[in-house]
Amino acid sequence: MSCPNCGAEDGQVVPVWEDMDRYEDGEHPKFLGCKSCHRMMRPRLLRDEDEELPPQAKLSQDERNWLSVRDMVGNQHSDRLSIIEWQCVKGAAVYYGVEDWRSKADSTLTAEENVSLMEQRATRNTKATMRDLSSKVQ
């Protein structure tokens, strides 16, 4: 599998464990890391080879502050999304052409659900938004 962020070859994407005990216990890694672009990703966010994967997008300091003030950032010990997962959500929003991703992201959803949400609200490649679709159905 190549890196969805920078396209680095298969050998550049490596498993990353949070601590050595988990590695020694034989647990699956929680993250994959790219030795080329130094970005991390969740293995479950990766899609089949024939599907395009939105890259991560670095969060600005303003976005990090916004997430922190709203207590929306978690870590491995909480249910909230981590900074890495929020970067995946923002990357999906940028990739799919979603404007103002912060107003559309939902902190009660998982990272995968938020990525799917951004895909549903896509405006890239003249795709209809969910609002457009719902107005046509009624």
N, C-alpha and C positions, 0 to 999 in steps of 0.2 A: 504494500500500500504506500502510495506517495503522500507527501504532506499536502493537505488541502489549502494551506496558507501560502506556501511558497513554491510548491511543486517539486520539492527535493525528492531524490530517488528513495526507493524502499529502505535501504540501509540507514537512512538518516532519521527515520521515525523509530523511536525506541520506547519501551515501557518505562513508566516512572511510578515507583511505589512511594507512599508517604513516609514509611519508615522500614528499616531492615527487617523487623520482626514480621511484618506482613509478607515480605518477600520470602523469608525463611519458612513461614507457615504455608506457603504455596498459594496464597491469595492471588487473584487476578489483579493486575494493576488498575488503579482508579483513573490514571491519566496516561496519555501517550505524549511524548515530547519530541520536537524536531531539533536535531543537532545543528541544522542549518539556520533556521530563522529564530530558534529559541522560544517558540510558542508551545503552549500546552493545549491539549484537547482531550475531551472525554471519548473513550472508544465507542460508546453507544451513540455518539453524535455522528460518527462516520457512516456513510451510506455505501451502497453498492458501487462497484467500480464505474458502472455506466451512468450513475447519477452524479450530477454536479453537486458539490458541497460548498456552501457559503464559507468564506474564510472568516477568521476572527478579525475583529476591528478593535484597535487599542482604544480604551476609554480615556477621554480627556480628564483633566483634573476637575473640571466643573461637573462632569458626569459622575466621577467617583464621589465627589462631595454630595451630589444630589442623592446617590444611592445610600451613602452613609447617614445622612440626615434623616432619611426615611427608614433607617434600620433594615435595609433590604440586602445587606451583604452578610453572607455567612462564611463558614469554613467547614472542615471535615467533621466537626462536632455539632453542627446545626443543620436544620432543614432548609435554611435560606440558601439562595444561589451564591456561589463564590464569584470573585472578580473574573476568573477564567470563564465561568459559565455566562456571566453578563457580557463578556467580550464576544462570545459565540452568538448571543442574542443580538447584540449590536451589529455584528458582522452579517448576520442573516438579514437584518433590516436594511443595511447598506446594499447588500447584494441584490435584494429583491426590490429596492427602490422605495422602501417605506419611509415616509417623512415623519419626523418627530416620533422616533421609536420609543422614547420614554413614556409618552402618553398611551402607547399601545401595548407596551410590555406589562405583564401581570406577574407580580411577585409571588402570588399564590400558586403559580404553575411551575412545573419543572422546566429545566433548560430546553429539553426536547420539545415540550409543548409550546414554549415561547418561540422556538425556531419555526415550528409548524404554523404558529399564529402569524409570524412575520411573512411566511410564504403565502398564507391565505390572504393577507392584506397587501400582496404584491401589486406594484404599479409598474414594475420594470417590464420592458417589451410589450407595452400597451395592454398588459393583463388587466382585467376588470378587478376592481376592489370588491370586498365583501358587501359594501354599501350599494355598489352598482348592481351586483348580483341579486341582492335582496329586494331592491326596488323593481327589478324586472320580473321577479317571481310574483309579487303582489298584484 
